[in-house]
């Protein structure tokens, strides 16, 4: 099978490259200038969907995987560079929520004979386990904050606002929106000081082809900077990239890393 990997920011696309190649998949990587952080076979400017279609048709590739972060703010910053295909997709979208735009993009390409495949079978070993991940146990206060904050985080994610909240003493300090996780964590540190707790979740009906939440060394570094004491992730729904390095950083800095299951009941 041949697959086009549309790679955004972060390490997750590179993990897919390696794991898919091991399973005999031929991966052709398309990067986005100014966003993609791994080596790609081709780079396209932001918003050049027409050129992407032409490229895939030329390469005779029909299967597509999208992985990595594509921050929503780029849609506003670079709107003037979008081609007619990209602008028509935005016009057809009922709103400018990330999931809405991506789903509209996918539908338009599917009409042209392309198929978006689920990368999860190649990345299942990255899914967060349940319970303590590493050596640091969350404090009683941190666990209480997590149990209190998890339902709120799920509601925020389901509204397609963001997948991360930061809490402290049963108060929501910051909510991730267009600025991204790192900025939301940084803002929380300025507002509430040390011992903030980060909660990252997936949507209730998460489509693993779209914007799957990820934590990794960069997350721990951000929490370290604000002297936070815990990162809670939804077990089985969040990818942890570079687990060994992530856990080592968390252990060294006394940050609890913990997988929590969530049920509506």
N, C-alpha and C positions, 0 to 999 in steps of 0.2 A: 504494500500500500504506500502511496505517496501522499504526503500531507504538507500543506502550507501552514507554518506557524507564524501567526502575526504576534510579534513580541512587543510587550510594553516594558515598563520600568521594573527592575527587580531581578531576583535570581531564579524565580519559578520557571520562566521559559527555558533557561539553560538545563534545568533538571529534566524537563520534558524532552528536550533534545537528546539527552543521554539515555534516558529510560526507553524512549520510543525507538531509538536506534538499536538498542540492545535486543528489542523484540522484532527487529527486521523492518521497521518502518523507515522509509526514506523521507527525511525532514528537510524542507526548503524553507528557510527562515526569512521573513520580511520584517525589517525594522522600520521604526518611525523616527525620522531625524529629530533630535532634541529630546527624545523620550526613551528609546530603547537603550538598555545598558549592557547588552550582550552582543557578541559578534553576529552579524546577519549576512545572508547571501546577497540581499538587495536592501537598499534604504529608500524610502519614499517620504516626501514632505507630509506634514499633517494635512488631512482633509483631501488627499488625492485618491479618492475611491475609484474613479474612472481608470487611473493608471494601474491601480491594484488589479482591477478586473482584467485589463489588457495583459498584464504580466502573467496572471494565472492562466489565462486562455492560451497565451504563447507557450507556457510551460506545460500545458495540458494537465493541470492539477485541479481536482474538484473538491477534495476534502480540506477543510480549514479548521484550525484550532486557534483560539485567542487566549493568551495568557500574559500575565503581567499587569501592572497598573497603568491605566490611561486616565489621568486626572481630568475631571470634568472642566476645570478652569481653562484647559487648553482650548476647549470648544469656543470659549468667548475670546481668548487672547488671539487666536489664529483664524477666526471666522472669515476674515477677508481673504484668506488664502485658499478656502475650500473650492473645489471644482463643482461643476453643475450637478454631478451625480450626488456628491455629498450634501449639497444644498437642498436637493430634492428629497433626500432622506430626512433631513432636519424638518423640512416643510411637512412631510407626511407624519412625523412623530406627534402624538397628541400633547406631549409636554417635553421638557428638557431634562427629565430625570435620567440618570445613567442607564438604568435597565431599559427604559422605554426607547432610548436612542439606539442602544446595542441591539435590542430585539427588532427594531425597524430596519437597521442595517442588515441584520441576518436575513430577515424576510426578503429584502430586496435582492440579496445575492442568491438566496435559494430559488427565487424566480428565474434566475439566470443559469440554474443548473448546479450551483455549488451546494455543498453540505457541510454544516458545522458539526463536528464530532465532539463527544465528551472525552476530555483528557483524563478523567478520574481513574480509569483502569491502569494508566501508566504512572499514577502519582499516589496510589492508595497508601503506600508506605510512609507518606508525608502527613497523613491525617493525624490530628492530635488525639492521643489516647485519653482515657478517663483517669482522673486522679492526679496525684503529684507527678510532675515531670521534672526531675532533677532532685537536688538534695534539700532544698529550702521548703519547709512547710509553711503554708499561709497562716498568719496569726488569726486568732478568733475574730478580731475586729475586721480583718480583711475578708474572711469567709462570710461574715454577716453582710458586709458591703456587697460582695459578689452575689449572694442569694437575693438581696434586695434589688440589685441593679440589673441582673440578668433579664427579667421580664421587660424592663424599660428598654434595654439594649435591643431586644428582639422587636419591640414595637417600632423603634427608630429604624431598624434595618428593613422591616416590612414596609415602612413608608418610603423606602428608597432614599433616605436622607444620608445615612452613613452606617457603617458596621462596627463602629467603635464608640464607646463612651468612657469617660473617666469619672470615677466617683470617690468620695471621701466622706466618712461619717454619715452615710445614708443621704448624701446630697449629690446631685449630678453637677460636676464641676465644668465639664466641657463635653460637647457632642461633635463627632466628626461630621463634616459636611463636605463642601467642595474643596476645602483646603487640604484634606488628606489626614491620615492617621498621625504622622509625625508632628504636624502643626497643632493638631488637637491636643496631643500629649504635652507639647511645649507650652501651650496656652494654659493648660491645667496647672502646670508647675508654677506659673506666674500668679495664678489666681489663688491657689490653695496650699502651696508649699509642699513639704515632704509628705510621704506616706499616702500618696494618691494610688488608686487601684484602677488598672486598665481592664476593660471588659470588651472582648471582640467576639462577634457572633456572625452567623450566616442568616440569610432570610429563611423564614419557616419553610417555604417551598423553593429552596435554592436550586437553580439550574446551574450545574457545575460547568456548563459551557460559558457562563457569564460571571465575570467579576467575583471570583471566589476569594474570600478573605485570607490573608497570609500574615504570619508573624515570622520573625527571624532575628538574626543578630542586630539588624538596624532597629527593631522594636525595642530590644533590651537596652541598647545604647541610649535610645530616647528616654526610656524610663529611668535609667541610671542618672541622666543629666538632671532630672527633676527630683531625684531622690525618692522615686516611687518604690513601693515595697511588694507589689504583686501584679502579675499579668494573668488574667483568667480568659481562657479560650473555650469555645464550644466544642466539646469532644466529638470527633468523627465528622466535623464540618469545616474545620480550619486547617489549612496546610501550614506545617512548620518547616521552613527551608533551613538547610544546614543545621540539623538538630543538634549535633555534637557541639558545634560552636555556640549555638543559642543557649544550650543548657549550661555550658561552661561559663559563659558570660553571666548568666543569671546566678549561678552558684557563687562565683567570685564576688558579686556585688550584693549578695543577700536578697535577691529578688525571687519571690516564689513564682513558679510557672505551673499552672494548674488547669487541667481539663475538666469541664463541667458539662453534664448532660442537661438538656432542657426539655421539659414537657409542658404542653398547654394545660394539662390536668393537674 
